[in-house]
Structure formats: C-alpha cells, structure tokens
Amino acid sequence: MQLFAHPFSSYSQKALIALYENEIPFTFRMLSPAEPENGAEFAARWPLKRFPILVDGDRTIFEATSIIEYLDTHYPGRVRLIPVDPDLAIDVRMMDRVFDNYVMGMMQKPVLDAIRAPEVRDAHGVAEARAMLDTAYAWLDGLMANREWAVGDGFTLADCAAAPALFYADWVQPIPTGYANLSDYRQRLLARPSFVRAIDEARPYRAYFPLGAPDRD
C-alpha cells in the first residue's frame, strides 16, 4: 500500500495513526515540491488534491475516515478501530464527525485565514470558528468526565480523529485551564505511541505553521 500525504497535515496524521496502531506495512509517498512525481500521480488519482489518499492495488481511497474504515475492514489488527457492536460503531462514527467538523474544521479557519492576503481575510468567519471551538471544548470536557477514550473502552477511529484535531486546535485556541477532563484526554492522546510517532515525524515542519507553533508538545 501507498499513502500519499504530508507528515504535518492533520488529516494525514489521522490516517497515519491508524496505520501505526496495527503496524500495517505501507510506503509513504511524500507530497512536497521536492518530489514532483508523487504530486503528479496524486493529482491524477484525485483531481481535488485533498490529502491523504491510500492506494492499495487498483483501489484508491480518499478521505482519512474512509481510509481508516478500509484498513479496519481489509487489514484488521490487534486494535479494532471500528467496534463490532453496531451501536458503539455508530457512536464512533458520530464522534469522528464531531472532531473533524467542529474541532479540526474550526481550527483550520484561523490557520487558513492567516495565509491569505490581508485584503481578503475573513475576520467574521474566524470569530465564528473560534466561538464554535469554545462551544466544542465545553461540550467535550463534560463528555470526557468519566471516559478514557472518546467512545467505549478502547482506542478507535474517533480517537484517531481527536488526536490531531485537539493537538492543533490547542495551538490555535488553547483549551481553557478549567477544562481538566478535555486537557487530560489530549495528554493521553499525546502519549499514545502511534501519535507520538506521527508528531515526531512532523516536528521538522513546525516553522511553517502560519500562526507560529508554540514551544511545547
């Protein structure tokens, strides 16, 4: 298998966590100007050019959530990322959407706005995104009061989504000090070996973070 991705990308990290959790062999196809052949094949396979994508034989899977579902179906390992219990599986998929849409998505708005030229920046949109993050933080802090992981007793797809989402969101808008449940969950994610590996592989690129990467984590 081949993963077309970049190590500093939050959605790439989400897929990498799943691959590392079950030690699934794959070839990393770096998407960078230094390796134009990877970019050319990537664009040919997925013209929308949103990464990561996974290539397995004649199958091309795009979107990190779908990649993880594919891995859990075709390359199941010790860690089942989609629970067998159908009701737990629904909760896992629901929380995956929460972390992608209301944490990762909201985090990305201020980051992308910082890249834009000043005359086309969207102060209103950024303010709305930050307010949504505040609401998501408060809700998640209550949710995590008696939980180790996002859903059920084990590490799942939802935690693969949560790890990079909360990692970068806390850089953009720090989790308030009163939200100990959410902060502790973020720390458990940061200590997970699969995510530790993804974080370490991304360290060389921190200087490119538009809002300035904090000197922590």
Secondary structure per residue as TSV (DSSP state, phi and psi in degrees):
chain	resnum	aa	ss	phi	psi
A	1	M	-	360.0	153.2
A	2	Q	E	-127.6	135.2
A	3	L	E	-113.3	117.8
A	4	F	E	-90.9	115.5
A	5	A	E	-165.3	178.8
A	6	H	-	-132.8	135.4
A	7	P	T	-64.5	-21.0
A	8	F	T	-89.0	-9.2
A	9	S	-	-75.1	131.4
A	10	S	H	-62.8	-42.8
A	11	Y	H	-72.4	-31.0
A	12	S	H	-63.7	-42.5
A	13	Q	H	-61.9	-38.1
A	14	K	H	-57.4	-46.0
A	15	A	H	-69.6	-39.5
A	16	L	H	-61.7	-38.4
A	17	I	H	-56.7	-45.0
A	18	A	H	-63.7	-41.2
A	19	L	H	-64.7	-41.9
A	20	Y	H	-73.0	-33.1
A	21	E	H	-56.2	-41.8
A	22	N	T	-109.9	14.7
A	23	E	T	50.9	48.7
A	24	I	-	-84.3	124.7
A	25	P	-	-67.0	138.9
A	26	F	-	-161.7	163.9
A	27	T	E	-105.4	128.2
A	28	F	E	-86.7	122.0
A	29	R	E	-105.5	99.5
A	30	M	E	-66.5	128.2
A	31	L	-	-98.2	99.7
A	32	S	S	-156.9	158.5
A	33	P	T	-58.3	-24.1
A	34	A	T	-72.5	-15.3
A	35	E	-	-130.3	71.3
A	36	P	H	-63.0	-26.8
A	37	E	H	-65.5	-33.3
A	38	N	H	-66.9	-42.8
A	39	G	H	-63.8	-37.3
A	40	A	H	-66.7	-44.3
A	41	E	H	-67.4	-40.1
A	42	F	H	-57.8	-48.3
A	43	A	H	-64.9	-35.5
A	44	A	H	-67.6	-35.0
A	45	R	H	-80.5	-29.3
A	46	W	-	-147.0	87.7
A	47	P	T	-58.8	-21.3
A	48	L	T	-72.1	-15.7
A	49	K	-	56.4	45.6
A	50	R	-	-111.9	122.9
A	51	F	S	-109.6	158.5
A	52	P	-	-91.1	165.9
A	53	I	E	-130.1	150.8
A	54	L	E	-114.8	131.8
A	55	V	E	-115.1	122.9
A	56	D	E	-133.2	99.9
A	57	G	T	63.8	-122.9
A	58	D	T	-94.8	9.1
A	59	R	E	-99.3	135.1
A	60	T	E	-119.8	119.9
A	61	I	E	-112.1	123.9
A	62	F	E	-116.0	160.5
A	63	E	S	80.8	124.7
A	64	A	H	-59.0	-39.3
A	65	T	H	-60.7	-45.8
A	66	S	H	-65.8	-35.3
A	67	I	H	-61.2	-44.7
A	68	I	H	-67.0	-40.2
A	69	E	H	-60.3	-41.9
A	70	Y	H	-62.8	-45.5
A	71	L	H	-62.9	-41.8
A	72	D	H	-68.1	-27.9
A	73	T	H	-81.3	-45.3
A	74	H	H	-100.3	-19.0
A	75	Y	S	-134.0	54.1
A	76	P	-	-63.6	143.8
A	77	G	-	-134.2	-158.7
A	78	R	S	-60.7	-37.7
A	79	V	S	-99.9	111.2
A	80	R	-	-85.8	114.4
A	81	L	S	-84.4	-18.8
A	82	I	S	-117.3	113.4
A	83	P	-	-59.4	150.0
A	84	V	S	-68.8	-37.8
A	85	D	S	-62.2	121.8
A	86	P	H	-63.8	-34.5
A	87	D	H	-70.0	-40.3
A	88	L	H	-64.0	-38.2
A	89	A	H	-61.8	-38.6
A	90	I	H	-62.7	-44.3
A	91	D	H	-63.6	-38.7
A	92	V	H	-63.1	-46.1
A	93	R	H	-65.8	-37.0
A	94	M	H	-62.6	-47.1
A	95	M	H	-68.3	-31.3
A	96	D	H	-58.3	-43.3
A	97	R	H	-68.1	-37.8
A	98	V	H	-60.6	-48.9
A	99	F	I	-67.7	-38.3
A	100	D	I	-69.2	-46.1
A	101	N	I	-84.0	-39.1
A	102	Y	I	-108.4	-7.2
A	103	V	I	-116.1	-62.9
A	104	M	I	-61.6	-46.3
A	105	G	H	-62.4	-41.8
A	106	M	H	-70.6	-36.0
A	107	M	H	-61.4	-37.9
A	108	Q	H	-70.4	-25.3
A	109	K	H	-63.2	-49.8
A	110	P	H	-64.0	-34.0
A	111	V	H	-65.3	-49.2
A	112	L	H	-66.6	-35.0
A	113	D	H	-64.1	-34.3
A	114	A	H	-67.3	-23.0
A	115	I	H	-80.6	-26.6
A	116	R	S	-68.1	157.8
A	117	A	-	-64.9	145.6
A	118	P	G	-53.1	-35.2
A	119	E	G	-72.8	-13.0
A	120	V	G	-117.7	16.4
A	121	R	-	-73.7	155.7
A	122	D	-	-119.6	82.1
A	123	A	H	-61.9	-37.9
A	124	H	H	-65.5	-46.0
A	125	G	H	-62.2	-38.6
A	126	V	H	-66.3	-41.7
A	127	A	H	-62.8	-41.1
A	128	E	H	-62.8	-41.4
A	129	A	H	-64.5	-42.1
A	130	R	H	-65.9	-36.9
A	131	A	H	-65.5	-39.3
A	132	M	H	-64.1	-39.5
A	133	L	H	-60.8	-43.1
A	134	D	H	-58.9	-43.4
A	135	T	H	-66.1	-42.4
A	136	A	H	-63.9	-42.4
A	137	Y	H	-58.1	-46.9
A	138	A	H	-62.3	-43.9
A	139	W	H	-66.5	-43.9
A	140	L	H	-66.4	-34.9
A	141	D	H	-62.4	-41.7
A	142	G	H	-66.2	-41.0
A	143	L	H	-61.3	-39.1
A	144	M	G	-86.7	10.0
A	145	A	G	-58.5	-37.7
A	146	N	G	-126.6	30.1
A	147	R	-	-124.4	145.8
A	148	E	S	-88.8	-45.0
A	149	W	S	-119.0	173.3
A	150	A	S	-62.7	-39.1
A	151	V	S	-141.0	132.4
A	152	G	T	67.4	-157.1
A	153	D	T	-97.4	-6.5
A	154	G	S	-127.7	169.6
A	155	F	-	-75.4	129.9
A	156	T	-	-136.2	-176.5
A	157	L	H	-48.9	-40.1
A	158	A	H	-61.1	-37.0
A	159	D	H	-75.0	-31.7
A	160	C	H	-60.3	-37.5
A	161	A	H	-73.6	-40.6
A	162	A	H	-66.2	-36.9
A	163	A	H	-58.2	-60.7
A	164	P	H	-69.9	-29.3
A	165	A	H	-62.5	-51.0
A	166	L	H	-73.2	-31.4
A	167	F	H	-57.4	-54.3
A	168	Y	H	-78.9	-34.3
A	169	A	H	-60.6	-39.0
A	170	D	H	-68.1	-22.8
A	171	W	H	-72.1	-40.7
A	172	V	H	-77.2	-43.3
A	173	Q	S	-145.4	96.9
A	174	P	-	-53.7	139.1
A	175	I	-	-61.8	127.8
A	176	P	-	-56.1	146.9
A	177	T	T	-62.0	-24.9
A	178	G	T	-76.2	-9.5
A	179	Y	-	-94.1	70.0
A	180	A	H	-66.8	-35.0
A	181	N	H	-64.0	-44.6
A	182	L	H	-70.6	-40.9
A	183	S	H	-62.8	-40.8
A	184	D	H	-65.8	-38.5
A	185	Y	H	-62.6	-44.2
A	186	R	H	-58.3	-40.4
A	187	Q	H	-66.7	-36.7
A	188	R	H	-64.2	-39.4
A	189	L	H	-64.0	-42.4
A	190	L	H	-64.0	-24.5
A	191	A	H	-90.8	-8.8
A	192	R	S	-67.0	124.4
A	193	P	H	-53.2	-37.9
A	194	S	H	-63.8	-37.5
A	195	F	H	-80.4	-33.6
A	196	V	H	-55.3	-43.9
A	197	R	H	-63.0	-44.8
A	198	A	H	-64.1	-41.4
A	199	I	H	-62.4	-45.9
A	200	D	H	-63.7	-37.8
A	201	E	H	-67.9	-23.0
A	202	A	H	-92.1	-10.4
A	203	R	G	-55.2	-38.5
A	204	P	G	-62.5	-13.8
A	205	Y	G	-104.8	6.3
A	206	R	G	-62.9	-27.3
A	207	A	G	-63.6	-18.2
A	208	Y	G	-86.5	-4.1
A	209	F	-	-66.9	119.8
A	210	P	T	-59.2	-31.1
A	211	L	T	-94.9	3.3
A	212	G	-	87.0	113.5
A	213	A	-	-72.6	131.9
A	214	P	-	-68.2	156.8
A	215	D	S	-86.5	65.0
A	216	R	-	-159.1	-176.5
A	217	D	-	59.1	360.0
